[in-house]
Amino acid sequence: MGVLDGKVAIVTGAGQGLGRVEALELASHGASVVVNDLGTAADGTGSSEDPAHRVVKEIEEAGGKAVAAFGDVSDWEAARSIVRSAVDTFGDLNIMVNNAGFSRDGMIVKMTEDMFDSVLRVHVKGHFCMIKHTMDFWREKSKADGGAPLYGRLISTASDAFLMGNLGQPNYAAAKGGITFLTLSAARECQRFGATANVVLPRARTRMTDSGPWAAIFQKPEEGFDTFAPEHIGPVVAWLASPHAANVSGNLLQVWGKHVRVFERPQAALDHENDEPWTLESMQAVLGPFFEGKKPIEDSFALPMA
Ligand SMILES: NC(=O)c1ccc[n+]([C@@H]2O[C@H](COP(=O)([O-])OP(=O)(O)OC[C@H]3O[C@@H](n4cnc5c(N)ncnc54)[C@H](O)[C@@H]3O)[C@@H](O)[C@H]2O)c1
């Protein structure tokens, strides 16, 4: 008996990297999995059906159930057909893991319109399309069941770029911020169906992080525990998808190696109500002391990994 027996999941971008690990993990706990992948290059160009086929085969060889669904998550109709393939093949949809994406890094002064648009499109519109078609299905299902709560989990993929606004990733940081707040809004809405929505912030070695400035941070150690192995990310996705997390919604979970951190909604660092309407001088009287001694955000690439 697996904790996800009888549940149906979609994992987008599951042909390799983190999505592959997540699809294998969900299947190992009993979920039937739709393996979506467009099979792009690391910069989002091109397409191939091979990666999704390979992961379906891996799941089946391990005794699980899976089907491939190609298609671009940021294409409205393709996203609808990925959702349909879960329902048509396995009869339901319970777990929607939005993971597909790519990065096209560069400083703002070097960034082209296409670099910005393509990264926003795959992440923000891609998450929206899949969440929208999933929630449409849940709405109809809930109505048909007289409003009874259903088993629903939305899991989104953000990044440190959202937490820190990484230097050289303005498009990706904006996209991951968009995903985070899209998911918090979805978390409020999907409660009416009995569903939850949360965000995962992974750190792992994949083709996205095994080159360029990231390679040194994420490299595999010659010996000892491999902190950035992508396999460490599977269990948090399975946990959020499981009955254990029925009341967990609207949270951000950061995971790497043996670490897990939970972030809640942004908290105020200063919360002050003035006696009188604001003037520049009274603003200075409150904010001046608050910011005294605090440094502006650093002009540095370094990711604080601790
Ligand atoms: N690797 C990390 O440390 C890290 C950190 C933070 C966030 N992330 C996020 O994790 C997710 C997975 O990244 P990864 O590191 O496994 O990268 P990856 O390149 O190994 O895998 C991404 C997969 O998404 C697929 N894909 C790309 N565009 C698609 C589209 N339009 N429709 C369907 N599939 C598409 C690709 O074909 C690829 O198989 C991404 O959202 C990424 O931003 C990764």
The ligand as an SDF file (V2000), in Angstrom:
LIG
                    3D

 44 48  0  0  0  0  0  0  0  0999 V2000
   17.8760   23.0880  -10.3170 N   0  0  0  0  0  0  0  0  0  0  0  0
   17.7150   23.9720   -9.3450 C   0  0  0  0  0  0  0  0  0  0  0  0
   18.5370   24.1450   -8.4300 O   0  0  0  0  0  0  0  0  0  0  0  0
   16.4710   24.8020   -9.3170 C   0  0  0  0  0  0  0  0  0  0  0  0
   16.3990   25.7910   -8.3290 C   0  0  0  0  0  0  0  0  0  0  0  0
   15.2300   26.5440   -8.2360 C   0  0  0  0  0  0  0  0  0  0  0  0
   14.1980   26.2960   -9.1160 C   0  0  0  0  0  0  0  0  0  0  0  0
   14.3100   25.3500  -10.0850 N   0  0  0  0  0  0  0  0  0  0  0  0
   13.1610   25.1360  -10.9590 C   0  0  0  0  0  0  0  0  0  0  0  0
   12.8960   23.7510  -11.0430 O   0  0  0  0  0  0  0  0  0  0  0  0
   12.2190   23.4850  -12.2710 C   0  0  0  0  0  0  0  0  0  0  0  0
   12.8940   22.3310  -12.9830 C   0  0  0  0  0  0  0  0  0  0  0  0
   14.1900   22.7360  -13.3670 O   0  0  0  0  0  0  0  0  0  0  0  0
   15.4040   21.7300  -13.5490 P   0  0  0  0  0  0  0  0  0  0  0  0
   16.5200   22.2940  -12.7560 O   0  0  0  0  0  0  0  0  0  0  0  0
   14.9670   20.3330  -13.3070 O   0  0  0  0  0  0  0  0  0  0  0  0
   15.7120   21.9830  -15.1000 O   0  0  0  0  0  0  0  0  0  0  0  0
   15.8140   20.9620  -16.3570 P   0  0  0  0  0  0  0  0  0  0  0  0
   16.2290   21.8030  -17.4960 O   0  0  0  0  0  0  0  0  0  0  0  0
   16.6270   19.7750  -15.9900 O   0  0  0  0  0  0  0  0  0  0  0  0
   14.3110   20.4560  -16.5800 O   0  0  0  0  0  0  0  0  0  0  0  0
   13.2810   21.2890  -17.0420 C   0  0  0  0  0  0  0  0  0  0  0  0
   12.3680   20.4940  -17.9490 C   0  0  0  0  0  0  0  0  0  0  0  0
   11.2770   21.3410  -18.3530 O   0  0  0  0  0  0  0  0  0  0  0  0
   10.9820   21.0500  -19.7190 C   0  0  0  0  0  0  0  0  0  0  0  0
   10.2960   22.1960  -20.3340 N   0  0  0  0  0  0  0  0  0  0  0  0
   10.8490   23.4000  -20.6580 C   0  0  0  0  0  0  0  0  0  0  0  0
    9.9070   24.1970  -21.2010 N   0  0  0  0  0  0  0  0  0  0  0  0
    8.7470   23.4830  -21.2200 C   0  0  0  0  0  0  0  0  0  0  0  0
    7.4280   23.7830  -21.6490 C   0  0  0  0  0  0  0  0  0  0  0  0
    7.1140   24.9690  -22.1880 N   0  0  0  0  0  0  0  0  0  0  0  0
    6.4660   22.8260  -21.5070 N   0  0  0  0  0  0  0  0  0  0  0  0
    6.7790   21.6050  -20.9890 C   0  0  0  0  0  0  0  0  0  0  0  0
    8.0300   21.2830  -20.5630 N   0  0  0  0  0  0  0  0  0  0  0  0
    8.9920   22.2080  -20.6810 C   0  0  0  0  0  0  0  0  0  0  0  0
   12.3090   20.7540  -20.3560 C   0  0  0  0  0  0  0  0  0  0  0  0
   12.1500   19.9930  -21.5450 O   0  0  0  0  0  0  0  0  0  0  0  0
   13.0430   20.0130  -19.2330 C   0  0  0  0  0  0  0  0  0  0  0  0
   12.8910   18.6160  -19.3760 O   0  0  0  0  0  0  0  0  0  0  0  0
   12.2150   24.8000  -13.0610 C   0  0  0  0  0  0  0  0  0  0  0  0
   10.9760   25.4590  -12.8490 O   0  0  0  0  0  0  0  0  0  0  0  0
   13.3160   25.5900  -12.3960 C   0  0  0  0  0  0  0  0  0  0  0  0
   13.1460   26.9650  -12.5600 O   0  0  0  0  0  0  0  0  0  0  0  0
   15.4280   24.5990  -10.2090 C   0  0  0  0  0  0  0  0  0  0  0  0
  1  2  1  0
  2  3  2  0
  2  4  1  0
  4  5  1  0
  4 44  2  0
  5  6  2  0
  6  7  1  0
  7  8  2  0
  8  9  1  0
  8 44  1  0
  9 10  1  0
  9 42  1  0
 10 11  1  0
 11 12  1  0
 11 40  1  0
 12 13  1  0
 13 14  1  0
 14 15  2  0
 14 16  1  0
 14 17  1  0
 17 18  1  0
 18 19  2  0
 18 20  1  0
 18 21  1  0
 21 22  1  0
 22 23  1  0
 23 24  1  0
 23 38  1  0
 24 25  1  0
 25 26  1  0
 25 36  1  0
 26 27  1  0
 26 35  1  0
 27 28  2  0
 28 29  1  0
 29 30  1  0
 29 35  2  0
 30 31  1  0
 30 32  2  0
 32 33  1  0
 33 34  2  0
 34 35  1  0
 36 37  1  0
 36 38  1  0
 38 39  1  0
 40 41  1  0
 40 42  1  0
 42 43  1  0
M  CHG  2   8   1  16  -1
M  END
$$$$
